[in-house]
Amino acid sequence: MSKKQKMSEKQRQARVAEAREHERLAKEKRERSDRMKKIFVIAVCVILVLALGIPTMAIAVMGGAH
């Protein structure tokens, strides 16, 4: 009977370890996703700044030349 209890204890420990590993992988996936979202937002902001800034500078330069 003692051997059966030890086996169930080992199984319980294995399940706990498996759950921790699963939790760690999920956390890493969330962090990676958050990082990608931040990079995407920064890239969009840079593109918008360039898209709005370049024509404005061109108009200023051409307007000043005349």
N, C-alpha and C positions, 0 to 999 in steps of 0.2 A: 504494500500500500504506500509505503514511503517513496518508493521509486516512481509511482504514478504521480504523486504530488510534486516531486522534483521535475518530472517531465512537464507537467502543466506550468510550473514556475519558469522553466526554460522557454516554453512556448509563449508565456506571458511577456517575458523579457524580450523575446524575439519580436513580438508584435509591437511592443513599446519602441524598440529600436527602429523598426520599420516605419512606424508612425512619425517618429522624429525625423527620419530621413525624408519622408514624403513632405513633411512640413517645411523642412529646410529647402528642398527643391522648389516648392511652391513660392516660398519667400524670395528665392533668387530669381525666379521667373517674374514675379511682381516687380522687383527692383529693376530688372532689365527692361521691362515694359515701361516703367516710369521714366527711366533714363532715355529711352528712345522717344518718348513723348516730349520730353524737355528739349532734346536735340531737334526734333521736328518743329517745335514752336519757335526756337531760336532761328532755324533756317528760314522759316516763313517770314519772320520779322525782318531778317536781313534782306530777303528778296523784296519785301514791300518797301523798305527804306531805299534800296537801290532803284526800284521801279519808280518811286516818287521823286527821289533826289536827283537822278541823272537828267530827266527832262527839265526839271526846274533849273538846274545849273546850266543846261544848254540854252534855255531861254534867257537866263541872266547874262550869259556870255554874249550871245547874239544880240540881245537888246543893248548891251553896253558898247558893242562894236559900231553900231550905227550912230 
